[in-house]
Amino acid sequence: MEAKIIDPADIWLAKRARKELGDLSSIKRSMSNERIGQIQSLAVVSTPDKPKPYKLLAGGRRFKSLLDVGITEVLVRVYPEDTDGETQKAIELIENMARQDLEWHERCALTAEIHALQTELNKDWSQAQTAKHLGMSTATISRDLEMSKSLEVVPELKDCKTQKDALGLQEKLIEQQLKNQLLEMLNAEDSEVDVVDPRTFYLVGDSLKLIKDVPDSSIDFIDLDPDYGVDIDIMDRKDRSTVTEEFNRRSYREHKDDYVEMMTALLPECLRVLKPTGWMIVWHSMSATGAVTMRILCSHYPKLITQIVPGMWLKNNISRNFNADTTLGKKWEPFFYSRKEKGVLIKRGRPNVFVADIPTDRIHPTEKPKTLMKDILETFCLPGAKVLVPFAGSGNTLLAAHELMMEPLGFDLS
């Protein structure tokens, strides 16, 4: 075996075990870098009786990258022409089995060392220059450098299987640290925790009037769950088989005008009391009221930014279906979620589906379970947050907020 520099155009390909070459972009960037170029040689066997004098044995991905980049000189290890077929296959197999990439945390540490060395030589050296130097994107370099710093503070991150897993764990640790700090602050303010009577944060009266007493920019989260076409008198009848038929006949026409008038009057007040970092959710039906609700919410853009794709309550148990012969059981209920300009999710990247059972002993026809509301509140709020519920109903959102050490305030007519 000897080492040579040859023209890659003199190499030919036979049938190979590796069919998928995968993403070659990082190899091509490295090959294109004048300071780095080709690092590893290719393995070829001499074939003087063929149209091209060399057959590729190992290094298919590097070979393809060299051709694509346009490199005309390549370093190879040349095996003699009498190398038997089994040995040729063994070379291909061993080359692929023996090669092992750096662990993700090892790559981050090495990237940080290279960047530090270059910065010592040139004080004006930037991350963009390190990226160009290594043939990588600036975003990758920035992410690796930040993770290298995190590994110094939290060495346990290297136990994560991938860098993505480590980023997820890092966010959870930061979130927990913030929660602990807030809890310490709350406990320091009042070391003797009094038992709070829930009636002190549940006010009976008209929401449109009571909300006017709430100070500007004082609320972190609003849970808006208006009666969107639900007639309590019909729901309370003993003969409930006519409920769906009655709703279908009226098509919510009796409720639409009142609903639009109420929401149009209430939303500006909600915007007034909501902090610049605040969030609001609005429960709605999938009937016409859903479209009406979205139209009203979007009319307040850009002061209020609403996601078109709603959040979902997925119900483990199906609610009672009063017209099972013609309608399917309902397993989910949607809510729009909106934020002020500086709103940021506490549980970043959380899916939009929240799973919880329907309460078996509910006291309100549209009652949401406390476990559901806890999950939602923890997605948008930290302990100490001020939570407003203009249509408090059963009070479960208020109780959930109280148990999470938040400050609830709710209104309802009765």
Sine and cosine of phi, psi and omega as CSV:
sin_phi,cos_phi,sin_psi,cos_psi,sin_omega,cos_omega
0.00,0.00,0.68,-0.73,0.03,-1.00
-0.69,-0.72,0.37,-0.93,0.04,-1.00
-0.99,-0.16,0.68,-0.74,0.00,-1.00
-0.61,-0.79,0.33,-0.95,0.20,-0.98
-0.93,-0.36,0.87,-0.50,-0.07,-1.00
-0.76,-0.65,0.12,-0.99,0.08,-1.00
-1.00,0.08,0.81,-0.59,0.00,-1.00
-0.87,0.50,-0.32,0.95,0.05,-1.00
-0.92,0.39,-0.26,0.97,0.01,-1.00
-1.00,0.02,0.07,1.00,-0.03,-1.00
-0.97,-0.26,0.68,-0.73,0.06,-1.00
-0.87,-0.49,0.40,-0.92,-0.07,-1.00
-0.94,-0.33,0.73,-0.68,0.17,-0.99
-0.98,-0.21,-0.06,-1.00,0.05,-1.00
-0.89,0.45,0.77,-0.64,-0.09,-1.00
-0.83,-0.56,0.39,-0.92,-0.03,-1.00
-0.93,0.35,-0.65,0.76,-0.01,-1.00
-0.98,0.20,0.90,-0.44,0.00,-1.00
-1.00,-0.09,-0.63,0.78,-0.04,-1.00
-0.98,-0.17,0.86,-0.51,-0.01,-1.00
-1.00,0.09,-0.32,0.95,0.02,-1.00
0.96,0.29,-0.28,-0.96,-0.04,-1.00
-0.98,0.22,0.87,-0.50,-0.03,-1.00
-0.97,-0.24,0.09,1.00,-0.13,-0.99
-0.87,0.50,-0.67,0.74,-0.03,-1.00
-0.93,0.38,-0.60,0.80,0.03,-1.00
-0.91,0.41,-0.67,0.74,0.00,-1.00
-0.90,0.44,-0.64,0.77,0.04,-1.00
-0.88,0.47,-0.67,0.75,0.02,-1.00
-0.90,0.44,-0.71,0.71,0.00,-1.00
-0.88,0.47,-0.57,0.82,-0.05,-1.00
-0.97,0.23,-0.30,0.95,-0.04,-1.00
-0.97,0.24,0.88,-0.47,-0.05,-1.00
-0.88,0.47,-0.49,0.87,-0.03,-1.00
-0.98,0.19,-0.34,0.94,-0.07,-1.00
-0.93,-0.38,-0.89,0.46,0.02,-1.00
0.89,0.45,-0.55,-0.83,-0.01,-1.00
-0.98,0.19,0.83,-0.56,-0.01,-1.00
-0.99,-0.12,-0.73,0.69,-0.04,-1.00
-0.96,-0.27,0.64,-0.77,0.00,-1.00
-0.98,0.22,0.30,-0.95,0.13,-0.99
-1.00,-0.05,0.36,-0.93,0.09,-1.00
-0.94,-0.33,0.81,-0.58,0.01,-1.00
-0.73,-0.68,0.29,-0.96,0.10,-1.00
-0.86,-0.52,0.62,-0.79,-0.03,-1.00
-0.94,0.33,0.75,-0.66,0.01,-1.00
-0.72,-0.70,0.95,0.31,-0.08,-1.00
-0.90,0.43,-0.35,0.94,-0.03,-1.00
-1.00,0.01,0.06,1.00,-0.01,-1.00
-0.97,-0.24,0.29,-0.96,0.03,-1.00
-0.85,0.52,-0.56,0.83,0.08,-1.00
-0.93,-0.38,0.65,-0.76,-0.18,-0.98
-0.97,0.22,-0.14,0.99,-0.06,-1.00
-0.69,-0.72,0.66,-0.75,0.07,-1.00
-0.94,-0.33,0.73,-0.68,-0.02,-1.00
-0.95,0.31,0.76,-0.66,0.07,-1.00
-0.96,-0.27,-0.69,0.73,-0.06,-1.00
-0.53,-0.85,0.62,-0.79,0.03,-1.00
0.95,-0.30,0.60,0.80,-0.05,-1.00
-0.88,0.48,-0.64,0.77,-0.02,-1.00
-0.94,0.35,-0.64,0.77,0.04,-1.00
-0.92,0.39,-0.64,0.77,-0.01,-1.00
-0.88,0.47,-0.73,0.68,0.02,-1.00
-0.88,0.47,-0.64,0.77,0.01,-1.00
-0.91,0.41,-0.64,0.77,0.03,-1.00
-0.88,0.48,-0.68,0.73,0.02,-1.00
-0.90,0.43,-0.70,0.72,-0.03,-1.00
-0.90,0.43,-0.61,0.79,-0.02,-1.00
-0.97,0.25,-0.43,0.90,0.03,-1.00
1.00,-0.07,0.40,0.92,0.02,-1.00
-0.97,0.25,0.69,-0.72,-0.09,-1.00
-0.95,-0.30,-0.08,1.00,0.05,-1.00
-0.74,-0.67,0.77,-0.63,-0.06,-1.00
-0.69,-0.73,0.64,-0.77,0.03,-1.00
-0.99,0.12,0.78,-0.63,-0.02,-1.00
-0.72,-0.69,0.42,-0.91,0.21,-0.98
-0.98,-0.20,0.86,-0.51,-0.10,-0.99
-0.98,-0.20,0.87,-0.49,0.08,-1.00
-1.00,-0.02,0.52,-0.85,-0.06,-1.00
-0.91,0.42,0.38,-0.93,-0.07,-1.00
-0.91,0.40,-0.33,0.94,0.00,-1.00
-1.00,0.04,0.16,0.99,0.06,-1.00
-0.91,0.42,0.85,-0.52,-0.10,-1.00
-0.95,0.32,0.26,-0.97,-0.08,-1.00
-0.88,0.48,-0.62,0.79,0.00,-1.00
-0.91,0.42,-0.67,0.74,0.02,-1.00
-0.90,0.44,-0.62,0.78,0.02,-1.00
-0.88,0.47,-0.69,0.73,0.04,-1.00
-0.91,0.41,-0.60,0.80,0.01,-1.00
-0.90,0.43,-0.62,0.79,0.03,-1.00
-0.88,0.47,-0.70,0.72,0.02,-1.00
-0.89,0.46,-0.68,0.73,-0.03,-1.00
-0.92,0.40,-0.76,0.65,-0.05,-1.00
-0.90,0.44,-0.64,0.77,-0.01,-1.00
-0.87,0.49,-0.63,0.77,0.00,-1.00
-0.97,0.22,-0.57,0.82,0.00,-1.00
-0.97,0.25,-0.60,0.80,-0.10,-0.99
-0.97,0.24,-0.48,0.88,-0.04,-1.00
-0.95,0.31,0.78,-0.63,0.02,-1.00
-0.67,-0.74,0.80,-0.59,0.00,-1.00
-0.93,0.37,0.35,-0.94,0.12,-0.99
-0.88,0.47,0.52,-0.85,0.17,-0.98
-0.90,0.44,0.45,-0.89,-0.10,-1.00
-0.85,0.52,-0.62,0.78,-0.03,-1.00
-0.96,0.29,-0.48,0.88,0.08,-1.00
-0.93,0.37,-0.63,0.78,0.04,-1.00
-0.90,0.43,-0.66,0.75,0.02,-1.00
-0.88,0.47,-0.70,0.71,-0.01,-1.00
-0.90,0.44,-0.68,0.74,-0.01,-1.00
-0.92,0.39,-0.65,0.76,0.06,-1.00
-0.87,0.50,-0.68,0.74,0.00,-1.00
-0.90,0.43,-0.62,0.78,0.02,-1.00
-0.91,0.43,-0.70,0.72,0.00,-1.00
-0.89,0.45,-0.70,0.71,0.01,-1.00
-0.89,0.46,-0.65,0.76,0.01,-1.00
-0.90,0.43,-0.67,0.74,0.02,-1.00
-0.89,0.46,-0.69,0.73,0.01,-1.00
-0.92,0.40,-0.59,0.80,0.01,-1.00
-0.92,0.39,-0.58,0.82,0.06,-1.00
-0.90,0.44,-0.60,0.80,-0.02,-1.00
-0.98,0.21,-0.49,0.87,-0.05,-1.00
-0.60,-0.80,0.95,-0.31,-0.08,-1.00
-0.90,0.43,-0.36,0.93,0.01,-1.00
-1.00,-0.02,0.15,0.99,-0.03,-1.00
-0.91,0.42,0.65,-0.76,-0.07,-1.00
-0.86,-0.50,0.21,-0.98,0.06,-1.00
-0.90,0.44,-0.57,0.82,0.02,-1.00
-0.89,0.45,-0.60,0.80,0.02,-1.00
-0.94,0.34,-0.61,0.79,0.08,-1.00
-0.89,0.45,-0.65,0.76,0.02,-1.00
-0.87,0.49,-0.72,0.69,0.02,-1.00
-0.91,0.41,-0.63,0.78,-0.01,-1.00
-0.88,0.48,-0.62,0.79,-0.06,-1.00
-0.99,-0.13,-0.03,1.00,-0.02,-1.00
0.94,0.35,0.58,0.81,-0.01,-1.00
-0.82,-0.57,0.21,-0.98,0.03,-1.00
-0.98,0.20,0.44,-0.90,0.02,-1.00
-0.89,0.46,-0.60,0.80,0.01,-1.00
-0.89,0.45,-0.64,0.76,0.02,-1.00
-0.91,0.42,-0.69,0.72,0.01,-1.00
-0.88,0.47,-0.72,0.69,0.00,-1.00
-0.86,0.50,-0.70,0.71,0.00,-1.00
-0.90,0.43,-0.67,0.75,-0.02,-1.00
-0.92,0.39,-0.63,0.78,0.01,-1.00
-0.92,0.40,-0.67,0.74,0.03,-1.00
-0.90,0.43,-0.66,0.75,0.00,-1.00
-0.92,0.38,-0.55,0.83,0.05,-1.00
-0.88,0.47,-0.65,0.76,0.05,-1.00
-0.91,0.41,-0.66,0.75,0.00,-1.00
-0.89,0.45,-0.61,0.80,0.00,-1.00
-0.90,0.43,-0.51,0.86,0.04,-1.00
-0.93,0.37,-0.57,0.82,-0.03,-1.00
-0.99,0.10,-0.65,0.76,-0.03,-1.00
-0.81,-0.58,0.99,0.13,-0.04,-1.00
-0.86,0.51,-0.40,0.92,-0.03,-1.00
-0.89,0.45,-0.30,0.96,0.00,-1.00
-0.88,0.48,-0.49,0.87,-0.03,-1.00
-0.93,0.38,-0.25,0.97,0.04,-1.00
-0.97,0.25,-0.23,0.97,0.04,-1.00
-0.93,0.37,0.56,-0.83,-0.07,-1.00
-0.92,0.39,-0.65,0.76,-0.02,-1.00
-0.77,-0.64,0.27,-0.96,0.04,-1.00
-0.91,0.41,-0.54,0.84,0.05,-1.00
-0.89,0.45,-0.66,0.75,0.05,-1.00
-0.89,0.45,-0.63,0.78,0.00,-1.00
-0.91,0.42,-0.64,0.77,0.04,-1.00
-0.89,0.45,-0.65,0.76,0.04,-1.00
-0.89,0.45,-0.68,0.73,0.03,-1.00
-0.91,0.41,-0.63,0.78,0.02,-1.00
-0.88,0.48,-0.68,0.73,0.01,-1.00
-0.90,0.44,-0.63,0.77,0.02,-1.00
-0.90,0.43,-0.65,0.76,0.01,-1.00
-0.91,0.42,-0.66,0.75,0.03,-1.00
-0.90,0.43,-0.69,0.73,0.02,-1.00
-0.87,0.50,-0.70,0.71,-0.01,-1.00
-0.91,0.40,-0.61,0.79,0.03,-1.00
-0.89,0.45,-0.67,0.74,0.03,-1.00
-0.89,0.46,-0.67,0.74,0.02,-1.00
-0.88,0.48,-0.70,0.71,-0.01,-1.00
-0.89,0.46,-0.65,0.76,0.01,-1.00
-0.90,0.43,-0.67,0.74,0.02,-1.00
-0.91,0.42,-0.65,0.76,0.02,-1.00
-0.90,0.45,-0.64,0.77,0.04,-1.00
-0.89,0.46,-0.66,0.75,0.02,-1.00
-0.90,0.45,-0.69,0.72,-0.01,-1.00
-0.90,0.43,-0.66,0.75,0.00,-1.00
-0.93,0.37,-0.56,0.83,0.01,-1.00
-0.93,0.38,-0.55,0.83,0.00,-1.00
-0.93,0.36,-0.53,0.85,-0.03,-1.00
-0.51,-0.86,1.00,0.01,-0.06,-1.00
-0.92,0.39,-0.46,0.89,0.05,-1.00
-0.99,-0.16,0.98,-0.17,-0.06,-1.00
-0.98,0.20,0.86,-0.51,0.02,-1.00
-1.00,0.08,0.48,-0.88,0.11,-0.99
-0.97,0.23,0.84,-0.55,-0.08,-1.00
-0.99,-0.11,0.76,-0.65,0.07,-1.00
-0.98,0.19,0.87,-0.48,-0.02,-1.00
-0.81,0.59,-0.43,0.90,-0.02,-1.00
-0.91,0.42,-0.31,0.95,0.00,-1.00
-0.96,0.28,-0.33,0.94,0.02,-1.00
-0.90,-0.43,0.22,0.98,0.08,-1.00
-0.89,-0.46,0.97,-0.25,-0.06,-1.00
-0.98,-0.20,0.75,-0.67,0.00,-1.00
-1.00,-0.03,0.82,-0.57,0.00,-1.00
0.36,-0.93,-0.06,-1.00,-0.03,-1.00
-0.97,0.23,0.84,-0.54,-0.02,-1.00
-0.85,0.53,-0.65,0.76,-0.04,-1.00
-0.90,0.45,-0.46,0.89,0.04,-1.00
-1.00,0.03,-0.70,0.72,-0.07,-1.00
-0.92,0.39,-0.54,0.84,-0.04,-1.00
-0.92,0.38,-0.37,0.93,0.00,-1.00
-0.92,0.38,-0.30,0.95,0.04,-1.00
-1.00,0.03,-0.08,1.00,0.01,-1.00
-0.99,0.14,0.78,-0.63,-0.05,-1.00
-0.89,0.46,0.42,-0.91,0.06,-1.00
-0.87,0.49,0.58,-0.82,0.13,-0.99
0.73,0.68,0.72,0.70,-0.05,-1.00
-0.90,-0.44,-0.13,0.99,-0.13,-0.99
-0.94,-0.35,0.69,-0.72,0.01,-1.00
-1.00,-0.02,-0.50,0.86,-0.11,-0.99
-0.49,-0.87,0.70,-0.71,0.05,-1.00
-0.86,-0.52,0.79,-0.61,0.09,-1.00
-0.96,-0.26,0.97,-0.26,-0.09,-1.00
-0.96,-0.27,0.94,-0.34,-0.07,-1.00
-0.78,-0.63,0.95,0.31,-0.05,-1.00
-0.96,0.27,0.30,-0.95,0.09,-1.00
-0.97,0.23,0.99,-0.17,-0.04,-1.00
-1.00,-0.10,0.97,0.23,0.09,-1.00
1.00,0.05,0.27,0.96,0.01,-1.00
-0.99,-0.12,0.88,-0.48,0.00,-1.00
-1.00,-0.09,0.95,-0.30,-0.08,-1.00
-0.88,0.47,-0.58,0.82,0.00,-1.00
-0.88,0.48,-0.68,0.73,0.02,-1.00
-0.92,0.39,-0.67,0.74,-0.04,-1.00
-0.89,0.45,-0.46,0.89,-0.06,-1.00
-1.00,0.04,-0.09,1.00,0.00,-1.00
-0.91,0.41,0.53,-0.85,0.04,-1.00
-0.92,0.38,-0.62,0.79,0.01,-1.00
-1.00,-0.01,1.00,-0.05,-0.09,-1.00
-1.00,-0.05,0.06,1.00,-0.02,-1.00
-0.92,0.40,-0.30,0.95,-0.04,-1.00
-0.99,-0.10,0.04,1.00,-0.10,-0.99
-0.86,0.50,-0.82,0.58,-0.05,-1.00
-0.89,0.46,-0.66,0.75,0.01,-1.00
-0.87,0.49,-0.66,0.75,0.00,-1.00
-0.91,0.41,-0.69,0.73,0.02,-1.00
-0.89,0.46,-0.70,0.72,-0.03,-1.00
-0.89,0.46,-0.63,0.78,-0.04,-1.00
-0.91,0.42,-0.66,0.75,-0.06,-1.00
-1.00,0.07,-0.37,0.93,0.05,-1.00
0.79,0.61,0.54,0.84,0.06,-1.00
0.91,0.41,0.23,0.97,-0.07,-1.00
-0.90,0.44,-0.56,0.83,-0.01,-1.00
-0.91,0.41,-0.45,0.89,-0.13,-0.99
-0.99,-0.14,-0.37,0.93,-0.16,-0.99
-0.86,0.52,-0.77,0.63,-0.05,-1.00
-0.88,0.47,-0.71,0.71,0.02,-1.00
-0.89,0.46,-0.65,0.76,-0.02,-1.00
-0.89,0.45,-0.75,0.67,-0.01,-1.00
-0.89,0.46,-0.69,0.73,0.01,-1.00
-0.88,0.48,-0.70,0.71,-0.02,-1.00
-0.91,0.41,-0.74,0.67,-0.03,-1.00
-0.91,0.41,-0.62,0.78,0.01,-1.00
-0.89,0.45,-0.57,0.82,0.01,-1.00
-0.99,0.17,-0.57,0.82,-0.12,-0.99
-0.99,0.16,-0.61,0.79,-0.10,-1.00
-0.86,0.50,-0.68,0.74,0.06,-1.00
-0.85,0.52,-0.59,0.81,0.04,-1.00
-0.93,0.38,-0.63,0.77,0.05,-1.00
-0.88,0.47,-0.67,0.74,0.04,-1.00
-0.89,0.45,-0.61,0.79,-0.02,-1.00
-0.90,0.44,-0.70,0.72,-0.10,-1.00
-0.99,0.10,-0.26,0.96,-0.06,-1.00
-0.98,0.22,0.70,-0.71,0.04,-1.00
-0.92,0.39,0.33,-0.94,0.08,-1.00
-0.87,0.50,-0.36,0.93,0.03,-1.00
-0.99,-0.17,0.14,0.99,-0.17,-0.99
-0.99,0.15,0.30,-0.95,0.03,-1.00
-0.80,-0.60,0.41,-0.91,0.08,-1.00
-0.61,-0.79,0.68,-0.73,0.14,-0.99
-0.90,-0.43,0.56,-0.83,-0.01,-1.00
-0.77,-0.64,0.93,-0.36,0.05,-1.00
-0.95,0.31,0.58,-0.81,-0.03,-1.00
-0.45,-0.90,0.29,-0.96,0.06,-1.00
-1.00,-0.02,0.16,-0.99,0.06,-1.00
-1.00,-0.05,0.23,0.97,0.08,-1.00
-1.00,0.05,-0.33,-0.94,-0.02,-1.00
-0.87,0.50,-0.46,0.89,-0.04,-1.00
-0.90,0.43,-0.45,0.89,0.05,-1.00
-0.90,0.44,-0.72,0.69,0.03,-1.00
-0.91,0.41,-0.64,0.77,0.03,-1.00
-0.89,0.46,-0.69,0.73,-0.01,-1.00
-0.88,0.48,-0.72,0.69,0.01,-1.00
-0.88,0.47,-0.65,0.76,0.00,-1.00
-0.89,0.45,-0.66,0.75,0.01,-1.00
-0.92,0.39,-0.68,0.73,0.00,-1.00
-0.89,0.47,-0.71,0.70,-0.05,-1.00
-0.93,0.37,-0.35,0.94,0.02,-1.00
-0.92,0.38,-0.26,0.96,-0.01,-1.00
-0.99,-0.15,0.13,0.99,0.08,-1.00
-0.93,0.36,0.64,-0.77,0.13,0.99
-1.00,-0.08,0.09,1.00,0.03,-1.00
-0.90,0.43,-0.49,0.87,0.03,-1.00
-0.77,-0.64,0.83,-0.57,-0.06,-1.00
-0.96,-0.28,0.90,-0.43,-0.09,-1.00
-0.93,-0.36,0.73,-0.69,0.08,-1.00
-0.99,0.17,0.73,-0.69,-0.02,-1.00
-0.94,0.35,-0.66,0.76,0.03,-1.00
-0.98,0.19,0.87,-0.49,-0.12,-0.99
-0.98,0.17,0.20,-0.98,0.25,-0.97
-0.99,0.17,0.33,-0.94,-0.08,-1.00
-0.73,-0.68,0.72,-0.70,0.23,-0.97
-1.00,-0.09,0.93,-0.37,0.05,-1.00
-1.00,-0.05,0.87,-0.49,-0.11,-0.99
-1.00,-0.02,0.85,-0.52,0.02,-1.00
-0.88,0.48,-0.66,0.75,0.02,-1.00
-0.94,-0.33,0.68,-0.73,-0.06,-1.00
-0.98,0.21,0.69,-0.72,0.04,-1.00
-0.94,0.35,0.32,-0.95,-0.05,-1.00
-0.88,0.48,0.73,-0.68,0.00,-1.00
-0.96,-0.29,0.94,-0.35,-0.08,-1.00
-0.99,0.14,-0.09,1.00,0.02,-1.00
-0.66,-0.75,0.84,0.55,-0.12,-0.99
-0.90,0.43,-0.32,0.95,-0.01,-1.00
-0.94,0.34,-0.47,0.88,-0.11,-0.99
-0.81,-0.58,-0.18,0.98,-0.01,-1.00
-0.79,-0.62,0.52,-0.86,0.04,-1.00
-0.99,0.13,0.47,-0.88,0.04,-1.00
-0.92,0.38,0.57,-0.82,-0.04,-1.00
-1.00,-0.01,0.84,-0.54,-0.04,-1.00
-0.96,-0.28,-0.13,0.99,-0.06,-1.00
-0.55,-0.84,0.36,-0.93,0.00,-1.00
-0.64,-0.77,0.76,-0.65,-0.11,-0.99
-1.00,-0.10,0.35,-0.94,0.18,-0.98
-0.57,-0.82,0.66,-0.75,0.14,-0.99
-0.98,0.18,0.58,-0.81,0.09,-1.00
-0.81,-0.58,0.72,-0.70,-0.11,-0.99
-0.76,-0.65,0.38,-0.92,0.00,-1.00
-0.64,-0.77,0.41,-0.91,0.22,-0.97
-0.96,0.26,0.07,-1.00,-0.18,-0.98
-0.88,0.48,-0.45,0.90,-0.06,-1.00
-0.95,-0.31,0.23,0.97,-0.02,-1.00
-0.93,0.37,0.72,-0.69,0.03,-1.00
-0.71,-0.70,0.71,-0.71,0.02,-1.00
-0.91,0.42,0.63,-0.78,0.11,-0.99
-0.97,0.24,-0.71,0.70,0.08,-1.00
-1.00,-0.09,1.00,0.07,-0.09,-1.00
-0.92,0.40,0.71,-0.71,0.06,-1.00
0.98,0.21,0.14,0.99,-0.02,-1.00
-0.92,0.40,0.63,-0.78,0.07,-1.00
-0.87,0.49,0.34,-0.94,-0.08,-1.00
-1.00,0.02,0.18,0.98,0.00,-1.00
-0.95,-0.30,0.78,-0.62,0.02,-1.00
-0.88,-0.47,0.84,-0.54,-0.12,-0.99
-0.97,-0.23,0.77,-0.64,0.04,-1.00
-0.27,-0.96,0.44,-0.90,0.03,-1.00
-0.97,0.24,0.49,-0.87,0.17,-0.98
-0.95,0.31,0.72,-0.70,0.02,-1.00
-0.86,0.52,0.73,-0.68,0.00,-1.00
-0.99,0.13,-0.35,0.94,-0.03,-1.00
-0.88,-0.47,0.62,0.78,-0.10,-1.00
-0.92,0.39,0.49,-0.87,0.00,-1.00
-0.93,-0.36,0.03,1.00,-0.01,-1.00
-0.65,-0.76,0.66,-0.75,-0.10,-1.00
-0.88,0.48,-0.47,0.88,0.00,-1.00
-0.94,-0.35,0.44,0.90,-0.08,-1.00
-0.89,0.45,0.71,-0.71,0.08,-1.00
-0.98,-0.19,0.67,-0.74,-0.03,-1.00
-0.92,0.39,0.50,-0.87,-0.03,-1.00
-0.90,0.44,-0.59,0.80,0.02,-1.00
-0.89,0.46,-0.63,0.78,0.05,-1.00
-0.88,0.47,-0.75,0.66,-0.06,-1.00
-0.92,0.39,-0.53,0.85,0.10,-1.00
-0.89,0.46,-0.70,0.71,0.01,-1.00
-0.88,0.48,-0.69,0.72,0.01,-1.00
-0.92,0.40,-0.72,0.70,-0.01,-1.00
-0.87,0.49,-0.67,0.75,-0.01,-1.00
-0.94,0.35,-0.34,0.94,0.07,-1.00
-0.96,0.28,-0.54,0.84,-0.10,-0.99
-0.94,-0.33,-0.29,0.96,-0.19,-0.98
-0.73,-0.68,0.41,-0.91,0.16,-0.99
-0.97,-0.26,0.33,-0.95,0.10,-0.99
-0.80,0.60,0.62,-0.79,-0.05,-1.00
1.00,-0.08,-0.18,0.98,-0.01,-1.00
-0.92,0.40,0.53,-0.85,0.05,-1.00
-0.99,-0.12,0.84,-0.54,-0.13,-0.99
-0.91,-0.41,0.79,-0.61,0.01,-1.00
-0.92,-0.40,0.75,-0.66,0.02,-1.00
-0.80,-0.60,1.00,-0.08,-0.06,-1.00
-0.91,0.42,-0.44,0.90,0.06,-1.00
-0.84,-0.54,0.99,0.14,-0.23,-0.97
-0.95,0.32,-0.47,0.88,0.05,-1.00
0.82,0.57,-0.85,-0.53,-0.03,-1.00
-0.94,0.33,-0.27,0.96,0.01,-1.00
1.00,0.05,0.15,0.99,-0.06,-1.00
-0.90,0.43,-0.60,0.80,0.04,-1.00
-0.90,0.44,-0.64,0.77,0.03,-1.00
-0.90,0.44,-0.70,0.72,0.02,-1.00
-0.91,0.42,-0.65,0.76,0.02,-1.00
-0.88,0.47,-0.70,0.72,0.01,-1.00
-0.90,0.44,-0.68,0.74,0.01,-1.00
-0.88,0.48,-0.68,0.73,-0.01,-1.00
-0.94,0.35,-0.39,0.92,0.05,-1.00
-1.00,-0.04,0.25,0.97,0.01,-1.00
0.88,0.47,0.59,0.80,0.14,-0.99
-0.97,-0.25,0.16,-0.99,-0.05,-1.00
-0.95,-0.31,0.98,-0.19,-0.06,-1.00
-1.00,0.00,0.44,-0.90,0.12,-0.99
-0.52,-0.85,0.82,-0.57,-0.05,-1.00
-0.71,-0.70,0.48,-0.87,0.04,-1.00
-0.83,-0.56,0.49,-0.87,0.21,-0.98
-0.24,-0.97,0.36,-0.93,-0.07,-1.00
-0.95,0.32,-0.42,0.91,-0.03,-1.00
-0.49,-0.87,0.00,0.00,0.00,0.00
